[in-house]
């Protein structure tokens, strides 16, 4: 019998007994009145017992739903048992979908190159994706987990984070090992289960800005070489043609004028050819770099390039100091990488020709962000700060015989391999060119 039907019968019986009992007691005390009263009390107890049973069953159902327990058996309530099964199945499906979505979001965050950090209202770090952990040192991670921002980079972040209550977008200077990185900073504030959360994203824009700079230089070089070549080539050709049709000396021109004009035309033609060859050498800087990336041991490439410069190192009596691991596998174009390293090594050797102390240092190590970094340092005179700002500009050079394309071309070749070339003064003196690999 259904629960509600039994409850209605008990309530009806209790009501009838209560009315009859009251009527009997109105006529005076009697054994029948007492009996009716006792029966009414028993009916009330049965109603209470019935409701208690229903309450216990409800508690069991709620507990089974909370614990995802499918073993609960309500034999006397088949409809409730069926409804319980349907609800449990729907809840199970909802949990599976929620877990799948959460797992997908975690996987997505782990694959992003953008650093993502979640902070509580008090500034404590709640979670961070792998890209953020690569950016932060272990000391910085420990500070953030404790809600502290004592380190220089974190102090800048804290000022913006604590003053943001809705959203924020801007840039942040971030000191990395040996260089300053520019980051795009975004903060979004929201409430999750009533608690304020601040979602922070950090993304480096140095690589993107350098790539745009290189592309701009390539475009400028392409336009200049094209326009100059269009003028120089016809001019040289015209000078050569004029020399061929020059009248015989003594007919139209005197011997002296004929010699002067012939030399002038020859000079124009020769300089035009030199300019054409000069422009041709710059075309490699204006062409987009196509890298054939293969997994390569960078250490082997470095050693091969040092072997090529061994004779020069010995002749100049330069002390070579290397600190290289046994292996560093990266996706590189071996030919392009050798071209870059030979150029940097040659620059370092040239810088030390007149130095009293001559030492070439080549060091390859992992940074705190677990990226490979190759430093090539020399003990030459170094580069003045005002000059260092221009060394990556095409055609700029301080060498008497330099072309000014070595360093810009090296930077372009490295960018095609997801690497960056930076200059920094060496300690205690000299120059250091640092290659940071994004892999």
Secondary structure, DSSP 8 states (H G I E B T S, - for coil): --HHHHHHHHHHHHHHHHHHHHHHHHT---HHHHHHHHHHHHHHHHHHHHHHHHHHHHHHHHHHHHHT------TT-HHHHHHHHHHHHHHHHHHHHHHHHHHHHHHHHHH-SSEEEEEETTS-EEEE-HHHHHHS-HHHHHHHHTT---SHHHHHHHHHHHH-SSEEEEEEEEEETTEEEEEEEEEEEEEETTEEEEEEEEEE-HHHHHHHHHHHHHHHHHHHHHHHHHHHHHHHHHHHHHHHT---TTTSS-HHHHHHHHHHHHHHHHHHHHHHHHHHHHHHHHS------EEEEHHHHHHHHHHHTHHHHHHTT-EEEEE--S--EEEE-HHHHHHHHHHHHHHHHHHTTT-SS-EEEEEEEE-TTS-EEEEEEE-S----HHHHTTTTSTT--SSTT--S-HHHHHHHHHHTTTEEEEEEE-SSSSEEEEEEE--
